[in-house]
Amino acid sequence: MPGIERLLFSAEFLSPRDVVEKKAVDLLASTNSMLSLRVLYKDLQGDDFKAMMSTFRDHGIERNFIPWPMLDVDAGYYANVNTALNFII
């Protein structure tokens, strides 16, 4: 029976700042785990997101980050047939 090759953690309620401050990237690097993080458009514009990505890069695991694109709650939050256009507008 094959073993687990790599763990993927999904985080809907952490911010990029939380990821850095809680040293989550250190844990991910030491366990070769991956993180899928909720990313709002406003996150991409901020310094916290850039700092988080720099931390991933500094650890040599930038490919262990998987963005999870989401909308603001009032725009529909999750991607689905009702919100698809909000992701491209």
Secondary structure, 3 states (H helix, E strand, C coil): CCCCCCCEEEECCCCHHHHHHCCHHHHHHHHCCEEEEEECHHHHCCHHHHHHHHHHHHCCCHHHEEEEECCCHHHCCCCCCCCHHHHHC
